[in-house]
């Protein structure tokens, strides 16, 4: 019987010390809980030498967790370097922030090869391989070179870079060729599906057979949209366990306003945090009567501080909050309270339930599961309001939210005013429609649809590796 083997950059190990997991890790955990399988990836630790990069196995319930550390050089080149200095800005349409270094690209390929070797070691011929996100664009190439005939699917959790961004990356053609070694390329939105198809046909001169089918060097690859879902029932259950919001947070905090706006974001330039705070300041300037009647609680996770662009953004972020609080704050009230500590996922659902408004201002986002989790956590009899960036992937299926362009400060101010004044009956109607969408295509539907398509995708038995070279020769060329 075939097993499911998932590869992602980070693995959410049960009972680990880390308090919270990102949206990708939560989604993968949910996807594995029902059917079991193997979860392979980096454990978050760094070691000094390659000899210390050893895989550890932990089994819990029906899931086997296989993880290893990376060397400091691998972390610097693969993760901080090529993945987050080159691919991340490209995928988020920030060509101005793309930095390319050939050594970092080599380090990225080495880590892709490392995990491909482990896949070849643990996979049975009938196992399904599901690779996740931009860290592993090249894994399938090495799997094929190692002789693996398994069905291998890839899912991108972030947007797909436009052709103009790929053209700024010297190794772009090779990376897109590597992607075509997968049997399925899964995207978050229909827009990303179309962009991916355009890039493949333009850079590789590959042939578009059907709307979502690509032919390149005698291999067929499906490119299709699979919008990631959540588990609405589990979230609703977790959110109902009422705890005082102050007790949930890891430091003393004063929430002294009748209305609370919640924002939950990594501190990333793709999240539009500065744009939101500028709009919030404009709102308080235009509508001073709301002072002391609203408060913005921002849960902000600093990330990738090894990358200079993120260091600069973090400093600007802290300065902006301080200036707004100084300008508009009063003795017993601050317009923004910010928490930098990690919060357990189920506690976060309880915070969502108590917040009157969730404000998502992404400049570019693959999906943004905060939008879906916030709705799922609401009290059906008195739900909150979701303000959602039209540039988040979630907006494609959540039109009943208040959709807004986060770069338009006037529109953002008006959206907040509308949310604050929305009558209960309208809130309930919007909530019911949004909740129906979440239940109609949840995390299980996302997993099952992708895996069914992968299972029945065209066999790769007749595929022959183009150059017919040994794996050692290919790896030597890096």
C-alpha positions as CSV (number, residue, x, y, z in Angstrom):
1,X,0.0,0.0,0.0
2,X,1.4,3.4,-1.0
3,X,2.3,5.9,1.7
4,X,2.4,9.7,1.6
5,X,5.8,11.3,2.0
6,X,5.9,15.1,2.5
7,X,9.0,17.3,2.2
8,X,8.9,20.8,3.5
9,X,11.6,23.2,4.7
10,X,10.5,23.1,8.3
11,X,8.8,20.3,10.2
12,X,6.5,20.9,13.1
13,X,7.7,18.3,15.5
14,X,5.3,17.3,18.3
15,X,6.1,18.6,21.8
16,X,8.9,20.7,20.5
17,X,9.8,23.8,22.5
18,X,8.7,26.2,19.7
19,X,5.4,27.6,20.7
20,X,3.7,28.3,17.3
21,X,4.0,27.1,13.7
22,X,3.4,29.0,10.5
23,X,0.5,28.5,8.2
24,X,2.3,26.0,6.0
25,X,3.3,23.8,9.0
26,X,-0.2,23.9,10.4
27,X,-1.7,22.9,7.1
28,X,0.6,20.0,6.5
29,X,0.0,18.8,10.1
30,X,-3.7,18.9,9.4
31,X,-3.3,17.1,6.1
32,X,-1.3,14.3,7.7
33,X,-3.4,13.8,10.8
34,X,-6.1,11.8,9.2
35,X,-4.1,9.6,6.8
36,X,-0.6,9.4,8.3
37,X,2.6,9.3,6.4
38,X,6.2,10.6,6.6
39,X,7.2,14.2,7.1
40,X,10.7,15.1,6.0
41,X,12.6,18.3,6.5
42,X,15.0,20.6,8.4
43,X,14.6,20.6,12.2
44,X,15.7,24.2,12.5
45,X,19.1,23.5,14.1
46,X,22.5,24.4,12.7
47,X,25.7,22.4,13.1
48,X,29.4,23.1,12.2
49,X,30.3,20.3,9.8
50,X,28.6,18.2,7.1
51,X,29.4,15.1,9.2
52,X,27.0,16.3,11.8
53,X,24.1,16.5,9.3
54,X,22.4,13.3,10.5
55,X,18.7,12.4,10.1
56,X,16.6,11.7,13.2
57,X,13.4,9.7,13.2
58,X,10.5,10.3,15.6
59,X,7.2,8.4,15.3
60,X,4.0,9.8,16.8
61,X,0.6,8.2,16.1
62,X,0.5,7.5,12.4
63,X,3.1,10.1,11.4
64,X,6.9,9.5,11.1
65,X,9.0,12.7,11.4
66,X,12.4,12.5,9.7
67,X,14.5,15.6,10.3
68,X,18.1,16.8,10.2
69,X,20.1,20.0,10.9
70,X,21.9,22.1,8.3
71,X,25.4,23.4,8.5
72,X,25.8,27.1,9.1
73,X,27.0,27.4,5.5
74,X,24.0,25.6,4.1
75,X,21.7,27.8,6.2
76,X,23.4,30.9,5.0
77,X,23.5,30.0,1.3
78,X,20.3,27.9,0.9
79,X,17.9,29.6,3.3
80,X,19.1,33.2,3.9
81,X,20.7,33.4,0.6
82,X,19.0,32.0,-2.5
83,X,15.7,31.1,-1.0
84,X,15.0,34.4,0.7
85,X,17.3,36.9,-1.0
86,X,16.5,35.7,-4.5
87,X,13.4,33.6,-4.8
88,X,11.2,35.2,-2.1
89,X,11.3,38.7,-3.5
90,X,10.9,37.4,-7.1
91,X,7.8,35.4,-6.1
92,X,6.3,38.5,-4.4
93,X,6.9,40.8,-7.4
94,X,9.7,42.7,-5.7
95,X,12.3,42.7,-8.5
96,X,14.0,45.6,-6.8
97,X,15.0,43.4,-3.9
98,X,16.3,40.4,-5.9
99,X,19.9,39.6,-5.1
100,X,21.7,36.7,-6.9
101,X,24.9,35.0,-5.8
102,X,26.2,31.9,-7.6
103,X,27.6,30.4,-4.4
104,X,24.2,30.8,-2.8
105,X,22.6,29.1,-5.7
106,X,25.1,26.2,-5.4
107,X,24.2,25.9,-1.7
108,X,20.5,25.8,-2.6
109,X,21.1,23.0,-5.0
110,X,23.2,21.0,-2.5
111,X,20.4,21.1,0.1
112,X,17.9,20.1,-2.6
113,X,20.2,17.2,-3.4
114,X,20.5,16.3,0.2
115,X,16.8,15.8,0.7
116,X,16.3,14.1,-2.7
117,X,18.9,11.5,-1.6
118,X,16.9,10.9,1.6
119,X,13.7,10.6,-0.4
120,X,15.3,8.0,-2.6
121,X,16.5,6.1,0.5
122,X,13.1,5.9,2.3
123,X,10.5,5.8,-0.6
124,X,8.9,2.6,-1.8
125,X,8.1,2.5,-5.5
126,X,4.4,3.2,-5.0
127,X,4.7,6.0,-2.4
128,X,3.4,9.4,-3.3
129,X,5.9,12.3,-2.8
130,X,4.6,15.7,-2.0
131,X,7.1,18.5,-2.0
132,X,6.2,21.9,-0.6
133,X,7.3,25.5,-1.4
134,X,10.0,27.5,-3.0
135,X,12.8,26.0,-1.0
136,X,12.7,22.8,-3.2
137,X,12.2,23.8,-6.8
138,X,15.0,21.3,-7.9
139,X,14.3,18.3,-5.7
140,X,12.4,16.3,-8.4
141,X,15.3,16.7,-10.8
142,X,17.6,14.8,-8.4
143,X,15.0,12.3,-7.6
144,X,14.6,11.4,-11.3
145,X,18.4,11.3,-11.7
146,X,18.5,8.9,-8.7
147,X,16.2,6.6,-10.6
148,X,12.9,7.4,-8.8
149,X,9.8,6.7,-10.8
150,X,7.4,7.8,-8.1
151,X,4.7,10.3,-8.7
152,X,6.1,13.6,-7.3
153,X,4.0,16.6,-6.8
154,X,4.9,20.2,-5.9
155,X,2.8,22.8,-4.1
156,X,3.8,26.5,-4.0
157,X,2.4,28.2,-0.9
158,X,3.4,31.7,-2.1
159,X,2.7,33.5,-5.4
160,X,4.4,32.5,-8.6
161,X,6.9,35.0,-9.9
162,X,6.1,36.8,-13.2
163,X,8.3,36.4,-16.3
164,X,9.8,39.9,-15.7
165,X,11.1,38.7,-12.3
166,X,12.5,35.4,-13.5
167,X,14.4,37.3,-16.2
168,X,16.4,39.0,-13.5
169,X,17.6,35.6,-12.2
170,X,20.6,34.1,-14.2
171,X,19.6,30.5,-13.4
172,X,15.9,30.9,-14.1
173,X,15.7,28.7,-17.1
174,X,17.4,25.8,-15.2
175,X,15.0,26.2,-12.3
176,X,11.9,26.2,-14.5
177,X,13.3,23.1,-16.3
178,X,13.7,21.5,-12.8
179,X,10.1,22.3,-12.0
180,X,9.0,20.4,-15.1
181,X,10.4,17.2,-13.5
182,X,7.4,17.2,-11.2
183,X,4.2,15.5,-12.2
184,X,2.0,18.3,-10.8
185,X,2.7,21.9,-10.0
186,X,0.1,23.1,-7.6
187,X,-0.7,26.8,-7.2
188,X,-2.8,28.7,-4.7
189,X,-4.8,30.8,-7.2
190,X,-6.0,30.7,-10.8
191,X,-3.9,33.8,-11.4
192,X,-0.7,31.9,-10.2
193,X,-1.7,28.9,-12.4
194,X,-1.8,31.2,-15.5
195,X,1.4,33.0,-14.6
196,X,3.2,29.6,-14.1
197,X,2.0,28.3,-17.4
198,X,3.1,31.5,-19.2
199,X,6.6,31.4,-17.6
200,X,7.1,27.7,-18.6
201,X,6.0,28.3,-22.2
202,X,8.0,31.5,-22.5
203,X,11.3,30.5,-20.9
204,X,11.4,26.9,-22.1
205,X,9.3,27.0,-25.3
206,X,7.3,24.2,-23.7
207,X,4.0,23.3,-25.3
208,X,0.7,24.0,-23.6
209,X,-1.4,20.9,-24.4
210,X,-4.6,22.0,-22.5
211,X,-5.5,24.8,-20.1
212,X,-3.5,23.1,-17.3
213,X,-1.3,20.6,-19.1
214,X,2.3,21.3,-20.2
215,X,4.5,19.1,-22.4
216,X,8.3,19.5,-22.1
217,X,10.9,17.0,-23.4
218,X,8.4,14.1,-23.5
219,X,7.2,14.7,-20.0
220,X,3.7,15.9,-19.1
221,X,3.2,18.2,-16.1
222,X,-0.1,19.4,-14.7
223,X,-0.2,23.0,-13.6
224,X,-3.3,23.5,-11.6
225,X,-4.9,25.7,-8.8
226,X,-5.5,24.1,-5.4
227,X,-6.5,26.8,-3.0
228,X,-5.4,25.6,0.5
229,X,-8.1,25.2,3.1
230,X,-8.4,24.9,6.9
231,X,-10.2,22.8,9.4
232,X,-13.2,25.0,10.3
233,X,-14.7,22.6,12.8
234,X,-11.5,22.2,14.8
235,X,-10.9,26.0,14.8
236,X,-14.4,26.7,15.9
237,X,-14.0,24.2,18.8
238,X,-10.7,25.7,19.9
239,X,-12.0,29.2,19.7
240,X,-15.0,28.5,22.0
241,X,-12.7,27.8,25.0
242,X,-12.9,31.3,26.4
243,X,-9.9,32.7,28.2
244,X,-9.3,36.3,29.1
245,X,-7.4,37.8,26.2
246,X,-4.9,39.4,28.6
247,X,-4.1,36.0,30.1
248,X,-3.4,34.6,26.6
249,X,-0.6,37.0,25.9
250,X,3.0,36.6,27.2
251,X,3.4,40.0,28.8
252,X,1.2,42.5,30.6
253,X,-0.9,44.5,28.1
254,X,-3.7,47.0,28.4
255,X,-6.6,46.6,26.0
256,X,-8.9,49.5,27.1
257,X,-11.1,49.9,24.0
258,X,-14.6,48.6,23.2
259,X,-13.5,47.6,19.7
260,X,-10.4,45.6,18.9
261,X,-8.7,45.2,15.5
262,X,-6.4,42.2,15.2
263,X,-3.5,41.8,12.9
264,X,-1.3,38.6,12.8
265,X,1.7,38.7,10.5
266,X,5.3,37.9,10.1
267,X,7.2,41.1,9.8
268,X,7.7,40.9,6.0
269,X,7.5,43.5,3.3
270,X,4.9,41.4,1.5
271,X,2.4,41.9,4.4
272,X,1.8,45.6,3.9
273,X,2.3,46.4,7.6
274,X,3.6,49.9,7.2
275,X,0.8,50.7,4.7
276,X,-1.8,49.5,7.2
277,X,-0.4,51.6,10.1
278,X,-0.2,54.7,7.8
279,X,-3.9,54.2,7.0
280,X,-4.7,53.6,10.6
281,X,-3.0,56.9,11.5
282,X,-5.0,58.7,8.7
283,X,-8.2,57.2,10.1
284,X,-7.5,58.5,13.6
285,X,-6.7,61.9,12.1
286,X,-9.9,62.0,10.1
287,X,-12.1,60.5,12.8
288,X,-10.8,61.6,16.2
289,X,-14.0,60.5,17.9
290,X,-12.8,56.9,17.6
291,X,-9.8,57.6,19.9
292,X,-10.1,55.4,23.0
293,X,-12.9,53.4,21.3
294,X,-10.7,51.3,19.1
295,X,-7.4,49.6,19.5
296,X,-5.2,47.7,17.1
297,X,-3.6,44.6,18.6
298,X,-0.7,43.5,16.3
299,X,0.9,40.1,16.8
300,X,4.0,40.5,14.8
301,X,6.6,37.7,14.4
302,X,10.1,39.0,13.5
303,X,11.6,36.7,10.9
304,X,14.7,36.2,8.8
305,X,16.7,38.8,10.7
306,X,19.8,37.3,9.2
307,X,18.7,39.0,5.9
308,X,19.5,42.7,5.8
309,X,16.2,43.7,4.1
310,X,14.4,42.2,7.1
311,X,16.6,43.9,9.7
312,X,15.8,47.2,8.1
313,X,12.1,46.5,7.9
314,X,11.9,45.5,11.5
315,X,13.5,48.8,12.6
316,X,11.1,50.8,10.5
317,X,8.2,48.8,11.8
318,X,9.1,49.5,15.5
319,X,9.7,53.2,14.8
320,X,6.3,53.6,13.0
321,X,4.4,52.1,15.9
322,X,6.2,54.3,18.4
323,X,5.5,57.5,16.3
324,X,1.8,56.6,16.0
325,X,1.4,55.9,19.7
326,X,3.2,59.2,20.5
327,X,1.0,61.2,18.2
328,X,-2.4,59.8,19.0
329,X,-1.9,58.0,22.4
330,X,-3.4,59.3,25.6
331,X,-2.6,58.6,29.2
332,X,-4.8,55.4,29.5
333,X,-4.9,54.4,25.8
334,X,-2.5,53.5,23.0
335,X,-3.8,53.1,19.5
336,X,-1.5,50.1,18.8
337,X,-0.4,47.3,21.1
338,X,2.2,45.0,19.6
339,X,3.2,41.6,20.7
340,X,6.4,40.0,19.3
341,X,6.1,36.7,21.2
342,X,4.9,33.5,19.6
343,X,1.4,32.4,20.6
344,X,0.1,28.8,20.6
345,X,-2.2,28.2,17.6
346,X,-5.3,27.3,19.7
347,X,-4.9,30.4,21.8
348,X,-4.6,32.5,18.7
349,X,-8.0,31.2,17.7
350,X,-9.5,32.4,21.0
351,X,-8.0,35.9,20.3
352,X,-9.6,35.9,16.9
353,X,-13.0,35.1,18.4
354,X,-12.8,38.1,20.7
355,X,-11.5,40.6,18.0
356,X,-14.1,42.8,16.3
357,X,-12.1,43.2,13.1
358,X,-9.3,41.3,11.4
359,X,-7.3,43.6,9.1
360,X,-5.1,41.9,6.4
361,X,-3.2,44.3,4.2
362,X,-0.9,42.0,2.2
363,X,0.8,43.7,-0.8
364,X,1.2,40.2,-2.3
365,X,0.2,36.9,-0.6
366,X,-0.1,33.3,-1.8
367,X,-3.2,32.7,0.3
368,X,-3.1,34.1,3.9
369,X,-4.7,31.5,6.2
370,X,-5.2,34.1,8.9
371,X,-8.2,35.4,6.9
372,X,-9.8,31.9,6.9
373,X,-8.9,31.1,10.5
374,X,-10.4,34.4,11.7
375,X,-13.7,33.7,10.0
376,X,-13.8,30.1,11.3
377,X,-13.2,31.3,14.9
378,X,-16.1,33.7,15.0
379,X,-19.2,33.5,17.2
380,X,-22.0,32.8,14.6
381,X,-24.4,35.0,16.6
382,X,-22.1,38.0,16.8
383,X,-19.3,37.6,14.2
384,X,-16.5,40.1,13.5
385,X,-15.6,41.7,10.2
386,X,-12.8,40.7,7.9
387,X,-10.9,43.5,6.0
388,X,-8.9,41.6,3.3
389,X,-6.4,42.8,0.8
390,X,-7.5,42.2,-2.8
391,X,-3.9,41.0,-3.4
392,X,-4.1,38.1,-1.0
393,X,-4.9,34.7,-2.6
394,X,-7.7,34.3,-0.1
395,X,-9.6,37.2,-1.8
396,X,-10.2,35.1,-4.9
397,X,-12.7,32.9,-2.9
398,X,-13.7,35.3,-0.1
399,X,-15.5,38.1,-1.9
400,X,-17.9,38.6,1.1
401,X,-15.1,40.2,3.1
402,X,-14.4,43.9,2.7
403,X,-11.9,43.8,-0.1
404,X,-9.4,46.7,-0.4
405,X,-6.3,47.8,-2.1
406,X,-3.8,48.3,0.8
407,X,-1.8,50.8,-1.2
408,X,-4.9,53.1,-1.4
409,X,-5.0,54.9,1.9
410,X,-8.4,56.5,1.3
411,X,-9.9,53.1,0.5
412,X,-8.2,51.6,3.6
413,X,-9.6,54.3,5.8
414,X,-13.1,53.9,4.3
415,X,-12.9,50.1,4.8
416,X,-12.1,50.5,8.5
417,X,-15.0,52.9,8.9
418,X,-17.3,50.5,7.2
419,X,-16.2,47.6,9.3
420,X,-16.6,49.5,12.6
421,X,-20.1,50.6,11.7
422,X,-21.4,47.4,10.1
423,X,-24.7,46.3,11.7
424,X,-25.0,42.8,13.2
425,X,-27.3,41.4,10.6
426,X,-24.9,42.3,7.8
427,X,-22.0,40.8,9.7
428,X,-24.0,37.6,10.2
429,X,-24.9,37.4,6.5
430,X,-21.3,37.9,5.4
431,X,-20.1,35.4,8.0
432,X,-22.5,32.7,6.9
433,X,-21.4,33.1,3.2
434,X,-17.7,33.1,4.1
435,X,-18.1,30.1,6.4
436,X,-19.9,28.1,3.7
437,X,-17.0,28.6,1.4
438,X,-14.6,27.4,4.1
439,X,-16.6,24.2,4.6
440,X,-17.2,23.6,0.9
441,X,-13.4,23.2,0.3
442,X,-11.5,22.5,3.6
443,X,-8.1,21.2,4.3
444,X,-9.1,17.6,3.6
445,X,-10.6,18.6,0.2
446,X,-7.3,20.4,-0.6
447,X,-5.2,17.4,0.3
448,X,-7.5,14.8,-1.4
449,X,-7.9,16.7,-4.6
450,X,-4.2,17.3,-5.0
451,X,-3.2,13.7,-4.1
452,X,-5.9,12.2,-6.3
453,X,-4.7,14.2,-9.3
454,X,-1.1,13.1,-8.4
455,X,-2.1,9.5,-8.1
456,X,-3.8,9.4,-11.5
457,X,-1.4,11.6,-13.3
458,X,0.3,10.1,-16.4
459,X,2.9,7.5,-15.5
460,X,6.5,8.4,-15.9
461,X,7.6,4.9,-16.8
462,X,8.7,5.9,-20.3
463,X,10.5,9.0,-19.2
464,X,14.2,9.1,-19.9
465,X,16.4,11.6,-18.3
466,X,17.6,14.0,-21.0
467,X,21.3,13.7,-20.7
468,X,21.4,10.1,-19.4
469,X,24.3,11.0,-17.1
470,X,25.0,9.6,-13.7
471,X,23.9,11.4,-10.6
472,X,27.4,12.0,-9.6
473,X,28.2,13.7,-12.9
474,X,25.1,16.0,-12.6
475,X,26.0,16.9,-9.0
476,X,29.6,17.6,-10.0
477,X,28.3,20.2,-12.5
478,X,26.7,22.4,-9.7
